[in-house]
Amino acid sequence: MSDDVPSVAKLPTLWGQFDIHVYHEEETGLDHVALMLGSMAGPDPVLLRVHSECLTGDAFSSLRCDCGPQLDAAMKAIVDNGWGCLLYLRQEGRGIGLHAKIQAYHLQDAGADTLDANLMLGHPADARDYAIAAEMLEALSVSEVNLLTNNPEKVAQLEQHGIKVVKRTPLIVGVNTNNRDYLATKGERMGHHIRDEDL
């Protein structure tokens, strides 16, 4: 019976009511989520946020990063826009997983920055792969997007997988004394579109 029931439902949130779709990734065994509001038919590019899972920021309101505020701001932006899509990808810790992410936090507590901490653990600075995001968008018949992001690599990977990023809209929110250095490192060393004046 369960295989015959679609993994689609209504999801009322603080920002508004979305449709929630769950996609299973066979290769990793992970379930990813698409939150959709309205029709994806256009004519304008779909307002899209591709958000990687961050338990500490999204669920526990951690101030070490800007993930929770970005998630909230993206959902609000989609509702304010009247339609759009948010993909929630199970790529915790920029793709290195929760255990390694907390190990990286430990190294950061000792003075390493967010990039060097990953490298010291033998991981890439950013291990995320957005192929699954492109597959989900294709399944949703989304081919042109206005992407809410500061990350040029996200733009490049989506375009590499056939998604046309017509526009990139900055998403700089949640800056505080605990994450200012973290955000500066993303701007200075990882190429994110974050300027000193944004901090």
N, C-alpha and C positions, 0 to 999 in steps of 0.2 A: 504493500500500500504506500509506504513512504516514498518509494522511487517514482510513484505516479503523481505526487503532490509537488507543484512548482515551488522553488525556494524564492518566492516573491511575496511581499506583504506590504501593507501600509505601516509607516513608522511615524507617529506624531512625535515631534521634538519641541524643545523650547523655542526654536526658530520658526517652525512650521511643519506641515505634514509632508513627508517624503515617501517615495516608494523605495523599499529596500530589496535589492537583488543580491543573492549570494552566488559566487562563482568558485567552483572547486578546481584547484590546480593539481592535476594528476602528478606532475613531476615532483612537486614538493609535498603534496598532501595537505596543503594549506587552503583555507577558505578565505577569499577576498570579498569585499563588499562594494556595491555601487549604490549610492543614494541618489535618487533622481527626483527632480521637481519639474513638472510640466512636460511638454513634448520636446523631443530632441531634433525635430524636423527643420528648425531654422526659421527664417532665412539667415539670421546672424549666426556666427560661430558659437558653439555651445560654451557657456561659462563653465570651466572645468577646474577642479582642484584634485590633484593626485597626491594623496596624503599617506605617508608611511607610518605604520603603527608606532606609537610611543606610549607605552604603559605608564611610565613615570609622569609624562607631561599631560597626556590625554585623560588618564583616569585619576592620577594623584595630584594633579595641578602643580607639578614640579616647576620651580623657578629657574632651574639650571638650563632650560632650553625655551624655545618659543613655540613648541609644537601644539600645546593645548590652546593657546590664544589663536594660532593659525587655523586650527580646526574649527573653533567657534566662529572666527571671522569669515572663514570660507562658507560655512553653512548660512550665516547671516547674509553674506553677499549674494549667494544664490537665491535666497528668499527675496531679498530686496530687488534683485534682477527680474524675478518672476519665473525663472526657469534656469535649469542648469544641472550639473552632475558632479558628485564627489566620489572618487574612488578611494577606498580605504584598503591599503595593501599591507599584508602581514610581513613587513620588512623591518622588524624592530632593530633599533640601534644602527641605522643606516645599513642594514642588511647583515649585521654580525650576530644578532640574537641578543636576548635579554641578559644572559649570563655574562657574555663578553662585554656588553655595554656597561654593566655595573663594575666589572673589572677595569674598564677604561675610566669610569668615574673615579675609582680608587686612585688610578695614576694621575688623573687630573687634580685630585685633592692634594697630591704631592707636588704639583707644579707643572705637569705636562699639559699642553693644549689638546683640544679635541682631536686634531689630526694626528699629532705625534702619539697620543695614547693608543689609538687604533694600530698604528704602525708598530709600536713597541710590543703589542700583543700578537703581531704577525698577521694582522688583517689589513685590507685596503683602507684608505681613508674613507671611501664610500663604496660599499659592495652592492648597492642596489641595482636591480635590473628591471626595466620598465616594459619588458616584452609582454608580461601578463596584462599590464594596463592597456597596451595597444590591442590585445586580444579581446579584452572586455569591451573596449570602445567599439571595436568592429562588430561584436555581438549586439551592441546597442545601436548600431547604425550611425555612429558618430565618427565623422572623418575630419571635421574642421573645428578647432577649439580656440577659445580665448583662455589661456592657461594662467591660473593664479599661482605664481611661483617666483622665487628669487634665484632659482637654480638653473643655470644654463645647460647643465648636463641632462636635466629632465627634459628640457626642450629638444635637445639634440637626439636623445634616445627615442622619444616619441616620433619625431620626424623620420628617424632612421627606420622605424617600424611602420611607416605609412600614414601617420596622423599629421595633418597639416596644422601647425601652430600659427594661426593667422595673427594672433596678438598675445603678448605676455603682459599680464597685469601684476605689479609688485604686491607682495603680501608681507609687509614689515609691521609686526604687532608684537606686543608682549615684551618689549625691551625693559630690562630692569638691571639692578646692580649685580645680580647673581649671574646673568647670562650675557652681559655686555662683551666680555672678552671672548666668549664662545662665538657670538655673532660676528665679532671683528675678525676672528680666525677664519670663519666661513667666507667673509668678504675678501680678506687679504691673501689667504693661502689656498682657498678652494674655488675662487672665481665667482662666488655668488654675488648677485647685484645688491650689495649692501654697502652703503657709503658711510664714512665717518659721521657725517651730519645726520644720518638715520639713527645713530646710536646716542 
